Amino acid sequence: MTPPEPIEPPATPAPAALLPAGITVLERGWLSANNILLTGPDDAALVDSGYCTHAAQTVALVTASLGGLPLATLANTHLHSDHCGGNAALQAAFPALRTLVPPGQAAHVRDWNPDALSYTPTGQDCPPFRLDGVLQPGSAVRLGGRDWQVHVAPGHDTHSVVLFEPEHAVLISADALWENGFGVVFPELEGEQAFAEVAATLDRIEALAPRIAIPGHGPVFTDVPRALATARRRLDGFVRAPDRHALYAAKVLLKYKLLEWQRAPVAQVHGWAAATPYFCLLHGRYFDAVPFADWIDALVQALQASGAARREGDWLHNA
């Protein structure tokens, strides 16, 4: 007698497949934040636009995904360079585009202050762009035919917001919550007590009870309670050892620049770090017992040891 063939369990759909119709996530590499395209009956909106060196690719991806709809609105969850670096290119490609940003730094965009907007301090780039309005926390904004609640989400960035669509409980969590953590808490590096704000933001997300989350980096995920637990454990470790968070931040900033360069002479790495205010700030506050050049060498070695970079002679390569 022939034994019955084993019955395979039905395949579990990927979380992105569970998103409501009209929500498309363009998952990007770590140099650029994810782009979220929200389409309605008559037009479309985009949340976050990636880094400037990927701007042409962003425009091409968005254009190909629009299906002939006009792109009416561009919304930024916050104004770090990897989330708004494609704004200028999208505005050039779609002249009627309405651009919305969180209110806390709107004046710095209008006057274009790259120091206040973090681009100079982090050693990153962002072409100037126009803003047309703000994402006011406590209100709702119509994007792609749906109403999205705007909620404050300080911590990673003082002025960040997250967007929540209550009908389907979809959260655009930006860098406030990833599947396995959250973004560097930049205000903490500047001496602000921002770890408490991270905790409050995680509590706020938990209270919203999202069924599906679209992070600023990485894939869409549905196990939000697990992600929150992971984030809280990570936060607790940083609270207990702020120097660990500072070291993490320094490695992230260096890796980010290496992602942009792809390869650079080690001397250029040292020169860039010495000219980048955040590195001087971090060294002076946490690591001044070690000479600056030796500290940068140690960061390079840490990236090599983790497999995030490789050194060939006098050159450092992204890996």
N, C-alpha and C positions, 0 to 999 in steps of 0.2 A: 504494500500500500504506500503510495507516494505521500510523504508528509506535506501538510499544507505550507504554502509559502508564508514566511513571516510577514506580519502586517506592520508596515512602517508607520510610525506616528506622523500625523500631519505636520508639515513644516511650519515652524513659527515665523510669522511675517517679521521682517526687519522693522524696527521702530519707525523709520521714516515712512514706511508703507502705511502706517496707521494714522498718518496726518490727514486731516480733512482735505477735501478737494480744494484746490486753489492755494495751497501752501507748498511751495517747493523750496527745498534747502539745497543750495549750491555749496557743498562742503569743500572747504579750501585747505590748502596746506597751512602750516603754522605761521608763515610770514603774513598771511592774510586771514582775517576773521571770516567765518562763514557768512555767506550772503543769503538772506531769506526773501524769496520772491512771493508776494501775496497778490493773487489775481482775483478780480471780481468780474461782473458782467461787462463793464465798460472800460475799465482801466486797471492798472497794476501799481503796486508800491514795492519798494525794496528797503529792507532793513540791513544796514551796514554795507560798506563798500570795499573792504580790503585795503591792502597796502599799495602805495603809489607805484612801486615797480611792477605790480601785477595789474595796473589800471586798464591797460589795453585788453588783457584777458578778461577782466571783470566786465567791461563793456560788451565784449563778444559773447560771453556766457549769458549775460542778462538779455541781450538782444535776441539770441537764439531761443531763449526760454519764454519770451513774451508772447509768442504765437500771434503776432500782429497787433496786440494791444498796446496802447500808449503807456509809457511809464510816467505816471502822474506825480508820485511822491517818493522821496528818499528820506528815510528816518535813521538817525544814528543813536544807538543806545548810549554811547559815550564817545568822547573825542580823542581816544588814543589812536595813534597813526594807523594801526592795523584795522581799525573799524571805519575810518573816514578818509583814508588815503586815496580812494578812488572817486571821491565826491566831485572834484574838479573835472575829471574826465567824463563822468556821467552827465554833469551839467552841460558840458560842451556837446555831448552826443544827443542829449535830450533837452533842448533849450527851454522848454516849458516846464521843466522839472521843478517841483516845490520841495525845498529841503528843510527838514525839521531837526533840531538838536535839543538836548536837555538845556534848561534855562540857565544853569549855573555858570556856563562859560560862553553864553551867547555874545556878551560884550567883547570877549577876546577874539571871537570869530569876526565880528563886525570890524574891529580895529586891527585884526590879524596880528596877534601877539604870540609868536612861536615859543617864547619862554614860558608864558603863563599856560599855554596849551600843551606843555610837556615835551615838545618836539626837540628843542635845543637841549634841555636837561638830559634826555635819554639818548641823544645822538642819532635821532631818527628824522625822517623827512615827511612832509605833508604839504602838497601844493595848496595855496590859498583857495578857498571856495566861498560861495555865497550862501547865506542862510535866509530863509523866508518866514520862519516861525519857530515856535518851541514846542516840545513835548511836555506839557504841564502835568507834573505829578498830581494825582487825585482826579484827573479828567480821563476822558476816553478819546481816542483818535480813530477816525475811519481810514482803514488801510485795506485795499483789495476787497472791498465789499463787506468787511467785518469790522465790528467795533472792538478795539483793543484798549484795555485799561492800562494807564501809565502809573507805575509804582516806583518810588525811590528805591535805590539799591546801592547805597554808599558802602565803601570798604575798599575794594579794588581801585575804584575811582570815586572821589567824593561826590561827583555830579552824575554818576551813572543812573540809568533807569532800566527796568525790565518791563516787558509788555506781556499782558495776559489776556487771552481770549476766553471768556467764561463759558460760552456755550459748549465748547469742546474741551475746556480746561487745558488749553495749550499755552505754554510759557516760553517766551523768548528770553532766555536767562542771561545772555551775553556772557561776561566774564565773572558774574556773581556766583554762578554755579556751573561746573562742568560735571561730567559723569564721574570723574576721579579727582575732584578738587575745585579750585577757583584760581583766579589770576593773582599775580603779585599785589600785595597791599601797599601801593605806592605812597599813600599819605603817611603810613607808619614809618616809612624810610625817612620822611621829612620831619619826624618828631611828633606827629599827631598821634593821638590815642585811637587808632582806627581799627584795631582788632575787634573792639566791642561793636563797631559798626558792621563788620563782617558778620558777627554773630546775630545782630539784629536783622540783617538782610536775610540770613538763612532762616530765621524764625518767620519772617514775613513770607518768604517763599513757601514754607511749610504750611502756613495758614491759608494760602491760596489753594493748596491741595491740587497742584497740576497733575494731570494724567500723562502728559507727554511734555518733554522739555527739549528745546532747541538751543544748544549752547553756542557761545561765541566761537569755540574751537572744538573739534571732534564731532562724533556722530550724534544724531538724535537719540534720546534714551527715554525709557518709560519707568524705570525703577527709581523714581525720585526719592523715596525714603532712604534707599541705600546710598544714593549720591549725597544726600544731606548728612547721613551718618559719617561717610568718608570725609566730607568737607569739615565737619565738626572735629573729627579726630586730627585732621591736618592742622586746623586752626589751633587746637589745644597744644599741639607740639610747638607751633610758632609762638604762642603766648608764653609757654614755659622757657623757650630759648629764642629770643628775638634775633640773636646773631645768626641762628640757623636760617631764619627768614631772609636776613640781609644777604647771606651767602647765596641762597637760592635766587634772590633777585639779581645779584651780580652775574651769576651764571646764565640766567635767562636773558639779560640784556646783551651779554656777549654772544650767546648763541643766536639771538635774533639778528644781530648785525652780521654774523657769519652766514646766516641764511640769505641775507641780502647780497653780501659779497660773493659767496660761494667759496672763494679762496682769497687769501691776502697774505702779504709778507708779515711775519711776526712783528717786525718793527712798526708796520702800519697799525697793527692791533694795539701795540703799546701807545702809539701816538694818538690814536682815536680815543682810547680809554683815558689818557691824561687830559684830553681836551673835552671830555664828556662830563658835565657837572655831577651827574648821579654817581659816577665812579669815585670822584673826589669826595663826595658826601659820604658814601658808604665806607670808604677807606678811613676817613677821618673819624667817623662815629663808631665804627665797629672793629676795624682791623689796623689801626695806626701803629700797633706794636711791630708790624711787619713793614719793611720798606715798600713803597708803592709798586715799583717794578717787580719785586719778588712776589707781591700779592697777585699781580696780573699774570705772572708766569704760573702761579699756583692755580689760578682760574683756568688757564689754558690746559694745564695738566689734568685738571678735574674733568674738563670736557673730553679730553682724550681718553681718560680712564673709563668714562661712561659710554664711550662709543659715539659721542655727539660731534667729535672732530678728530682729525688725524693730522699729524705733522709730518711733512716731508722736507727735510733740510730746514731752510729758513722760511718755509711757507706753511700756513695753517689752512687746512681744507675743511669745508663742511662735510659731515658724514651722517 
